[in-house]
Amino acid sequence: MKSSSYWKDRANLRMNSYHKNSDKTIYKINNAYDKAIEDINKDIKKIFYKFQSDSGMSIAEAKDLLNTKIPKLELESIRSKINGIQDKNLKRYLMAQLNAKAYNSRMTRLEALKESIYINTKRIANVELVQSELRYIKNINEAYYRNIYDIQKVTGIVTDFATMPVNVIEDILKNNWSGKHYSERVWGNSEVLAAKLEEVITSGLMSGKSSKKMAVELADLSQYGKMAAERLIRTETTYVTNMAELESYKELGIDKYIFVATLDLRTSKQCRNMDGKVIDVYRGVPGENLPPLHPWCRSTTRAYFEGMNRRRRARDPETGKNYIIENMNFDEWYQKFVVDKYGEQKAETFQKMIKNKAADRKQYSKYKEILGKDVPKSFTDFRQLKYNDINEWKLIKYNYKLKSEAKNNPQCILENAHKFNIDERKYTSYLFGGSNVNGLAKGDAFESRLGYSINNYKDLDILIKDNIGKFPAIFKGDTPHGKKYEVNMVLKGLKNKQAKVKVGVMSDDNGPRLTTVFIDKLKESDIEYERY
């Protein structure tokens, strides 16, 4: 008989195939989201077209515009959106609701916009339900027959077996194994999305946002909706296919199955604890001892035969390469091939990187928008820096904090920053020459940390002048010599290292000039406002 690694590989290949089948369904649902957001954006643009402006409007103007009545032609346009819905009960409900509101009094633009948003989210839900149910049925049948085929092919025992009973398929689809049926979750997600869309659009119009800004916010909400839909489909696919394979075990007279978790650091605690456990087929319960145990669950099962050699494939958390291990469950593998090999601290770092990947991607996008070339070029390099170079990472965070403040509040930038002047003697007779001990100590810090010295101080001069207008200036008080300021900045030097640089500034009628400059120690209080 084939080894355990063969059985596990076949199980994983089958599960990968089922999820690949779901890719087309997810693509169709994503298209439904894109179409809905496109329709909502068109409705918003109509409002701005009526106002003949896209540069924002006052609150009073927005209220007046939103309270105007819509013509019958626009009401018919909203009705036409309902006609594309396949669910007859839903179609009747939405049409009755729309007609009741239109009958009582002609609808205002705000009411019409809210109705349009609600109808569009229900259209998405309708597409999601129709497409996902079709895919679940196909995956149930494929899982049942493929598992029987794989088992009979390898064992060499070919027996007659029954086709997948329709009532069993119906029972699998009807089961609300996770506390809520998938259809309830689809409708619930659509209600949440409708509320969020309505909030963004209403508050945006009332605060005078442009249609372009609202379009960006709508796109973000669309991604939220798409992610919720994919999470549901992936999880339900794991559920229906494992249930179908459970039926195939029953049909072939196999009494036990083995719970199979993936041997990598993405695997959840629940699946780690279940990995390798042998379970009676008739005791299999989804959510308890049969996958899925949680959203996004990737676990599966394989048939259990007495005397199986438990060889299986694992993935190295650092190199990503696969290798074969024998007679180990998840906890044993983790201790030997992760903790013992890399140490506890690095093992914890691996775990954080897996857990925070989605949040890190959003963070990288935000940081890149604000910092540009001051962040690593690739997402992979960004994460390597974040988790493996704590000092550089703190400076990245501090740089983001300062430049975000400067972007959101341009008034904090040093006045006349383009006229900022530095007396050359600050370099030649203070930092990198002369006899002032304090000055020379500051110069040594610039050389050791950033690579600047008497030989290339003009490059440092250009760097400071280029950045003086990109960071917030803190007013420190009036003096007989002018207004005193302090500018904290983060500079990257010739050694590809960063440093917090504090610049003292005096500003008078001749413009701002440098009084002092030195590399300052970064404190926890400098970056404590961020939580990731």
C-alpha positions in Angstrom: 0.0 0.0 0.0 1.1 3.6 -0.7 2.8 5.5 2.1 1.0 8.1 4.3 2.7 10.9 2.4 1.1 9.8 -0.8 -2.4 9.8 0.8 -1.8 13.2 2.3 -0.5 14.6 -1.0 -3.6 13.3 -2.8 -5.9 14.8 -0.1 -4.1 18.2 -0.4 -4.2 18.0 -4.2 -8.0 17.4 -4.1 -8.6 20.3 -1.8 -6.5 22.6 -3.9 -8.5 21.5 -6.9 -11.8 22.3 -5.2 -10.6 25.8 -4.3 -9.3 26.4 -7.8 -12.8 25.5 -9.1 -14.1 28.2 -6.8 -11.8 30.9 -8.3 -14.2 31.4 -11.3 -17.1 31.8 -8.9 -15.2 34.4 -6.9 -14.3 36.2 -10.1 -17.9 36.5 -11.1 -18.9 37.8 -7.7 -16.0 40.3 -7.8 -17.4 41.5 -11.2 -20.8 42.0 -9.5 -19.2 44.2 -6.8 -17.4 46.2 -9.5 -20.6 46.7 -11.4 -22.6 47.8 -8.3 -19.9 50.3 -7.2 -19.8 51.6 -10.8 -23.6 52.2 -10.7 -23.4 53.9 -7.3 -20.6 56.2 -8.6 -22.8 57.1 -11.6 -25.6 58.1 -9.2 -23.2 60.3 -7.3 -21.9 61.9 -10.5 -25.5 62.7 -11.5 -25.8 64.7 -8.3 -22.6 66.6 -8.9 -23.7 67.1 -12.6 -26.9 68.7 -11.4 -24.8 71.0 -9.2 -22.3 71.5 -12.1 -19.3 71.1 -9.8 -17.0 68.5 -8.6 -14.8 70.6 -6.3 -17.0 70.3 -3.2 -20.1 72.2 -2.1 -21.2 73.8 1.1 -23.3 71.9 3.7 -26.3 74.2 3.0 -26.0 73.6 -0.8 -25.6 69.8 -0.3 -28.8 69.7 1.8 -30.8 71.7 -0.7 -29.6 69.5 -3.5 -30.3 66.2 -1.7 -33.8 67.3 -0.7 -34.9 68.1 -4.2 -37.4 65.6 -5.8 -36.2 63.3 -8.5 -38.1 63.1 -11.8 -40.1 60.0 -12.8 -37.4 59.0 -15.3 -34.8 58.5 -12.6 -37.3 56.5 -10.5 -37.8 54.2 -13.5 -34.0 53.8 -13.7 -34.0 52.6 -10.1 -36.8 50.1 -10.9 -34.9 48.7 -13.8 -32.1 47.6 -11.4 -34.5 45.3 -9.6 -35.5 43.5 -12.8 -32.1 41.9 -13.1 -32.6 40.0 -9.8 -33.4 36.3 -10.3 -34.9 35.6 -6.8 -38.6 36.3 -7.3 -39.3 36.8 -3.6 -36.5 39.3 -3.3 -37.6 41.1 -6.5 -41.2 41.5 -5.2 -40.0 42.7 -1.8 -37.6 45.4 -3.3 -40.2 46.5 -5.8 -42.9 46.8 -3.2 -40.6 48.8 -0.9 -39.6 51.2 -3.7 -43.2 51.7 -4.9 -44.5 52.3 -1.3 -41.9 55.1 -0.8 -42.5 56.6 -4.3 -46.3 56.5 -3.8 -46.3 58.3 -0.4 -44.5 61.2 -1.9 -42.0 61.8 -4.7 -38.6 60.7 -3.6 -35.8 63.1 -2.8 -32.4 62.6 -4.3 -31.1 61.4 -0.9 -33.9 58.8 -0.6 -33.3 57.7 -4.2 -29.6 57.3 -3.6 -30.2 55.2 -0.4 -32.6 53.0 -2.3 -30.1 52.6 -5.2 -27.4 51.6 -2.7 -29.7 49.0 -1.0 -30.8 47.5 -4.3 -27.3 47.3 -5.6 -26.1 45.4 -2.5 -29.0 43.0 -2.8 -28.1 42.4 -6.5 -24.6 41.5 -5.4 -26.0 39.1 -2.7 -28.3 37.5 -5.3 -25.3 36.9 -7.7 -23.3 35.5 -4.8 -25.9 33.0 -3.7 -26.7 31.8 -7.2 -23.1 31.4 -8.3 -21.8 29.9 -5.0 -24.6 27.3 -4.7 -23.9 26.1 -8.2 -20.2 25.7 -7.4 -20.9 24.0 -4.0 -23.0 21.4 -5.7 -20.3 20.7 -8.4 -17.6 20.5 -5.7 -19.7 18.1 -3.6 -20.1 15.7 -6.5 -16.4 16.0 -7.5 -15.2 15.5 -4.0 -17.3 12.4 -3.5 -16.3 10.7 -6.8 -12.6 11.7 -6.8 -12.0 10.5 -3.3 -13.6 7.1 -4.1 -11.5 6.9 -7.3 -8.3 7.7 -5.5 -8.9 5.1 -2.8 -9.9 2.4 -5.2 -7.0 3.1 -7.5 -4.4 2.8 -4.7 -5.9 -0.1 -2.7 -6.7 -2.0 -5.9 -10.1 -2.9 -4.4 -12.8 -1.9 -6.8 -16.4 -2.2 -5.6 -19.7 -1.0 -6.7 -20.8 2.2 -5.1 -23.9 4.3 -5.1 -24.2 7.7 -6.8 -24.3 10.7 -4.5 -27.9 10.9 -3.3 -29.7 14.1 -4.0 -31.1 14.3 -0.5 -27.5 14.0 1.0 -26.4 16.9 -1.2 -29.4 18.9 0.0 -28.6 18.1 3.6 -25.0 19.2 3.2 -26.1 22.5 1.7 -28.8 23.1 4.4 -26.6 22.4 7.3 -25.7 25.6 9.3 -22.6 23.9 10.7 -21.1 27.3 12.0 -24.2 28.6 13.7 -25.5 30.4 10.6 -26.4 29.1 7.2 -24.2 30.5 4.4 -27.2 32.3 2.9 -27.8 34.1 6.1 -24.2 35.3 6.1 -24.5 36.5 2.5 -27.6 38.6 3.3 -26.0 39.8 6.6 -22.9 40.9 4.7 -25.0 42.7 2.2 -26.8 44.6 5.0 -23.5 45.6 6.6 -22.1 46.7 3.2 -25.2 48.8 2.4 -25.0 50.6 5.8 -21.3 51.3 5.3 -21.8 52.6 1.7 -24.8 54.8 2.8 -22.7 56.3 5.7 -19.7 57.1 3.4 -21.9 58.7 0.7 -24.2 60.6 3.0 -21.5 62.0 5.2 -19.3 62.7 2.1 -22.1 64.7 0.4 -23.0 66.6 3.6 -19.4 67.5 4.3 -18.7 68.7 0.7 -16.4 65.9 -0.5 -15.7 65.6 -4.2 -17.0 62.6 -6.1 -13.4 61.6 -6.8 -12.7 61.3 -3.1 -15.9 59.4 -2.4 -15.0 57.0 -5.3 -11.8 56.1 -3.5 -13.7 55.3 -0.3 -16.3 53.3 -2.2 -13.5 51.2 -3.8 -12.1 50.5 -0.3 -15.5 49.3 0.8 -15.9 47.2 -2.3 -12.6 45.4 -1.3 -14.1 44.8 2.1 -17.2 43.2 0.5 -15.1 41.1 -1.9 -13.0 39.8 1.0 -16.0 38.9 3.1 -17.5 37.0 0.1 -14.2 35.1 -0.7 -13.8 34.2 3.0 -17.3 32.7 3.1 -16.9 30.8 -0.2 -13.4 29.4 0.7 -14.7 28.3 4.1 -17.9 26.8 2.8 -15.9 25.0 0.0 -13.8 23.4 2.7 -17.0 22.4 4.5 -18.9 20.9 1.6 -16.0 19.0 0.1 -15.0 17.5 3.4 -18.6 16.5 4.1 -18.7 14.9 0.6 -15.5 12.9 1.3 -16.9 11.8 4.6 -19.9 10.3 2.6 -17.4 8.6 0.3 -15.7 6.9 3.4 -19.1 5.7 4.5 -19.9 4.4 1.0 -16.6 2.4 0.9 -16.9 1.1 4.4 -13.9 3.0 5.8 -14.4 3.4 9.5 -11.8 6.0 10.4 -10.2 9.2 8.9 -7.1 11.2 9.9 -7.4 15.0 10.4 -4.7 16.6 8.2 -3.5 20.1 8.9 -1.0 21.9 6.7 2.5 21.9 8.1 3.4 25.6 7.9 3.0 28.6 10.2 -0.2 29.8 8.7 -2.0 26.9 10.3 -4.4 27.9 13.2 -4.1 26.7 16.8 -7.3 24.7 16.4 -6.0 22.8 13.4 -2.6 22.3 15.0 -4.3 20.6 18.0 -6.3 18.3 15.7 -3.5 17.4 13.3 -2.9 13.6 13.1 -5.9 12.6 15.2 -7.7 9.5 14.1 -11.5 9.9 14.2 -14.4 7.5 13.7 -16.2 8.4 10.4 -19.6 8.3 12.1 -18.4 10.7 14.8 -17.2 13.3 12.2 -18.7 16.8 13.0 -17.8 19.8 11.0 -16.4 22.6 13.2 -15.4 20.1 15.9 -13.3 17.3 14.4 -13.9 17.7 10.7 -12.7 20.7 8.7 -13.4 23.6 8.6 -12.8 24.5 12.2 -12.7 28.3 11.4 -12.9 30.8 8.6 -10.2 30.3 5.8 -9.6 26.8 7.2 -7.3 24.8 4.8 -7.4 21.4 6.6 -8.6 18.2 5.1 -8.8 14.5 5.9 -7.5 11.2 4.5 -8.7 7.7 4.9 -7.1 5.7 7.8 -5.7 2.2 7.2 -4.0 0.1 9.9 -0.2 0.1 9.7 0.1 3.3 7.6 3.6 4.8 7.6 3.0 8.5 8.5 5.4 10.3 6.2 4.3 13.8 5.2 5.4 17.0 3.5 6.3 20.1 5.5 7.4 23.6 4.6 10.4 25.5 6.0 9.2 28.9 7.4 12.3 30.8 6.3 13.2 29.3 2.9 9.7 28.2 1.9 11.1 24.9 0.6 9.2 21.6 1.1 10.7 18.5 2.7 9.5 15.1 4.0 9.2 14.1 7.7 8.1 10.9 9.3 5.8 10.1 12.2 5.2 13.6 13.5 2.1 15.7 14.3 2.1 19.5 14.0 3.3 20.2 17.6 6.3 17.7 17.2 7.2 19.2 13.8 7.0 22.8 15.1 9.3 22.1 18.1 11.9 20.2 16.1 12.0 22.1 12.8 11.1 25.6 13.9 11.9 26.3 17.6 14.9 24.0 17.9 16.2 25.0 14.5 15.7 28.7 14.6 15.3 29.5 18.3 12.2 30.6 20.2 12.5 34.3 19.4 12.8 33.8 15.6 10.0 31.2 15.8 7.8 33.9 17.4 8.8 36.3 14.6 7.7 33.8 12.0 4.4 33.5 13.7 3.9 37.3 13.8 4.8 37.6 10.1 2.1 35.0 9.2 -0.5 36.5 11.5 0.0 40.1 10.4 0.5 39.6 6.6 -2.8 41.3 5.6 -2.3 44.2 8.0 1.3 44.6 6.9 0.3 44.8 3.3 -2.1 47.7 4.1 0.6 49.3 6.2 3.1 49.1 3.4 0.7 50.7 1.0 0.1 53.6 3.5 3.8 54.1 4.2 4.7 54.0 0.5 2.2 56.7 -0.3 3.6 59.0 2.4 7.3 58.1 2.4 7.9 57.1 -1.3 11.5 55.9 -1.8 12.2 56.1 1.9 10.6 52.7 2.4 12.0 49.4 1.0 11.1 48.8 -2.7 9.3 45.5 -2.2 6.7 44.3 0.3 9.1 41.4 1.2 11.9 43.8 2.1 9.5 46.0 4.1 8.5 43.0 6.2 12.1 41.8 6.7 13.0 45.2 8.0 10.0 45.5 10.2 10.6 42.1 11.9 14.3 41.8 11.9 15.8 45.3 12.3 14.0 47.0 15.2 16.0 50.2 15.2 15.5 50.9 11.5 11.9 50.0 11.8 11.3 52.6 14.6 12.9 55.3 12.4 10.6 54.3 9.5 7.6 54.6 11.8 8.8 58.0 13.2 9.4 59.2 9.6 5.9 58.2 8.7 4.4 60.0 11.7 6.2 63.2 11.0 5.5 63.3 7.3 1.9 62.4 7.8 1.5 65.3 10.1 3.2 67.6 7.6 0.9 66.4 4.8 -2.3 66.7 6.9 -1.3 70.1 8.3 0.7 72.1 5.8 0.6 75.1 8.2 3.1 73.3 10.5 5.9 73.5 7.8 8.6 76.1 8.5 7.7 79.4 6.9 10.0 80.4 4.0 11.7 76.9 4.2 12.9 77.5 0.6 15.1 80.3 1.9 16.7 78.2 4.7 20.3 79.0 5.0 23.3 77.2 6.7 26.5 79.0 7.4 29.3 76.9 5.9 31.3 77.3 9.0 28.8 75.1 10.9 30.4 72.3 9.0 34.1 73.4 8.6 34.6 74.9 12.0 32.1 73.1 14.2 30.9 69.7 13.1 34.0 68.5 11.1 36.7 71.0 12.1 37.7 73.6 14.8 38.2 73.0 18.5 34.6 72.8 19.9 34.5 69.4 21.6 30.7 69.2 21.5 30.6 70.2 17.9 33.2 67.6 16.9 31.3 64.9 18.9 28.2 65.7 16.8 30.3 65.5 13.6 31.6 62.1 14.7 28.0 60.9 15.1 27.1 62.0 11.6 30.2 60.2 10.2 29.7 56.9 12.0 25.9 56.8 11.4 25.3 58.5 8.1 28.7 58.6 6.5 29.3 62.4 6.3 32.6 64.0 7.1 34.8 67.0 6.1 35.2 65.4 2.7 31.6 65.3 1.7 29.8 67.8 4.1 28.2 69.6 1.1 26.1 66.5 0.4 24.9 66.7 4.0 24.1 70.4 3.5 22.0 69.6 0.4 20.2 66.7 2.3 19.2 69.0 5.2 18.0 71.8 2.9 16.0 69.4 0.8 14.2 68.1 3.8 13.7 71.2 6.0 10.4 71.9 4.3 9.1 68.3 4.5 8.8 68.0 8.3 6.8 69.8 11.0 8.5 72.8 12.6 7.9 73.3 16.4 7.8 76.9 17.6 10.0 77.3 20.7 9.5 81.0 21.4 10.4 84.6 20.5 14.0 85.8 21.2 15.8 89.1 20.5 17.3 87.4 17.4 14.1 86.2 15.9 11.6 83.3 16.2 13.1 80.1 17.4 12.0 76.7 15.9 13.0 73.1 16.2 12.6 70.7 13.2 12.9 66.9 13.8 13.5 64.9 10.6 14.6 61.4 9.6 17.5 61.3 7.1 19.0 58.4 5.2 22.7 58.7 4.7 25.4 57.2 2.6 25.6 54.0 4.6 21.9 53.2 3.8 21.1 53.8 7.4 18.6 56.3 8.9 18.9 58.7 11.8 16.7 61.1 13.7 18.2 64.5 13.1 17.3 67.6 15.2 17.7 70.9 13.5 17.6 74.2 15.5 16.3 77.2 13.5 16.2 81.0 14.0 14.0 83.0 11.7 14.0 86.7 11.2 13.3 89.2 8.3 16.2 87.6 6.4 14.6 84.2 6.5 15.3 81.0 8.5 18.9 79.9 9.3 20.4 76.9 11.1 21.6 77.4 14.7 22.4 73.8 15.5 22.1 70.3 14.1 22.8 66.9 15.6 21.7 63.2 15.6 19.2 62.8 18.4 18.2 59.6 20.2 14.8 58.3 19.2 12.5 57.8 22.2 9.6 55.5 22.5 7.3 58.5 23.0 8.2 59.7 19.5 6.4 56.7 17.9 4.0 55.5 20.7 0.8 56.8 18.9 0.9 54.0 16.3 -0.5 50.5 17.1 0.2 47.6 14.7 
